[in-house]
Amino acid sequence: MNRFYFWQQWLFWSCILFALFGVAFAFCGNTVLFNYFNGAYEAVFWKNETIPSQFYQYKNFVYGSFGGTIVCCYILLAYIIRYPFRKKEKWSYYSIITAFSVWVFIDSFTCVVHKVYFQIYVINAFSIIVKALPLIFTWKYFFRKEK
């Protein structure tokens, strides 16, 4: 297996796994699978206050909507990685870099404003590492001139 193919597959399957995470987030957001995140969010926004009962219904709605958005984005990225990225079409590399850069900036900025730092350390950092490694190691296949 050549290196480009390895990293292309890494990107593709990581997108599939992130899409599955989106499905789990949408349908299982209030289960034990997400206790860490739920507890961390509640600690930031409610501290020691009693959480209103209506909050959980609203949270289910937001998790469902956000989970669906995660699934949509990662399926789209998986298709880009599977076909044009594999063919080394430059626009696919640029689109992945652009999409992730915009997401990282907006999400991290929002986290800082609302003091949700754990999300930057846990979710954003993990996502950046998972996506940055293959993009770094495939860069030469898109932009170096062959001799």
N, C-alpha and C positions, 0 to 999 in steps of 0.2 A: 504494500500500500504506500503510495507516495505521500509526502507531507501535506501537499495542498488538499488532497482528498481526505486525509485524516482530519484536518482542521475544518474543512467544509462540512464533514459529517458531524463533528463536534458542534458546530453552530446549528446545524439542522436539528439534531436530536435535543440540544438544549432548548431550542424554541418549542419543540413538541412537549418537553417536560414543563416548561414555563406555561404553556397553554393548558396542560393538565392541572397545574397549580391554580390557574384561573378558574377552571371548572370546580375544583375543590373549594376555592375561596367563595365562589358564588353559592354553592349548595351546602357547604359544611363550615362556614365561617364562624358559627357559634358552637362548634363542637370542641372536643378536647384537642383536636389537631391544631387549633389556633389559639389555645389558652394563653400561650406566651404573648402573642401579639395583642390579644384582647386585653389582657391584664396590663400590658405596657401602655396601650392607648388610654385605658381608663385611668391609670395612675397620672398620666400627663394632664388629661382634660378634667378629671373630677377629683383628683387627689383623695381626700377623705370624705367627700360629700356623698350623699345618697344619689344613686343614678336613677333618674326618672324611668318608670316602666315603659313609657312610650319610646325611649331611646332604643331599646332592643328591636322593636319593630322597624324603626327607621334604619338601624344598623343593618338589619337583614336586607332591606331594600338597597342600601348603598353597596353592600358587599355583593349582592346579585348583579347590580348594574356594573360595578367596577370589575368583578370577575369576568363578566361577559366581554368587557372592553379588553381585558388582558388576553383572553382567548382570541379575540378578533385580531389584535395586533401581532400576536406570536404566530398565528396561522399564516397571516400575510407575510411575515418575515420568513417563515419556513418555506413558503413557495418561492420567495425571492432567492433564498439561499439554495434551494433545491435545483432551480433551473438557471436563471441568468448569472448568479454568483458562481455556480459550478462551471459555466462557460467563460468565466472571467470577464464578464461585461462590467466595465468600470462603473456605470451608473448604479449597479447593484451594491457595489462597495460603498459608494458615496451615500446611497439611500440608507444603508444600515448605520453608518457612522452618524449621519445627520439625525436619524430617528432617535438613536440612543443618546446622542449629545443633548438634544432638546429635552428628552425625558429626564435625564440626569439633572440638568440645570433646573427645570421647573419643579421637579419632585424634591430635590435637595433644598432649593430655595424655600419652598413651602414648609418643609420640615424644620428649617432653621427659624423661620418666622414664628412657627407654632411650637417651637422647642421640642420637637419629636425627633431627637437626635438618634435614638436607637434605630430608627428606620433607615437613617443614612448608613449607620455602621453595619446593620444586619442585612437589609434588603438591597440597598443601592450598591454598597461595596461588593457584595457577592455577585450581583448582576453585572457590574462593571468588569470584574475579574473574569467571569465566565464568557463574556462577549469580547473583552479586549484581547485576551490571549490569542484566539484564532485570527482576529483582525490584524494584530501585529505580525503574526507568523505567515499570513497570506498576502500581506502588502506587496511584497516583491513580485508576486505572480500577476499583479494588476498594473504595476507602475515601473518596474525596471525594464529597460530595453534589453532584449535578447541579443547576445553577441554572435 
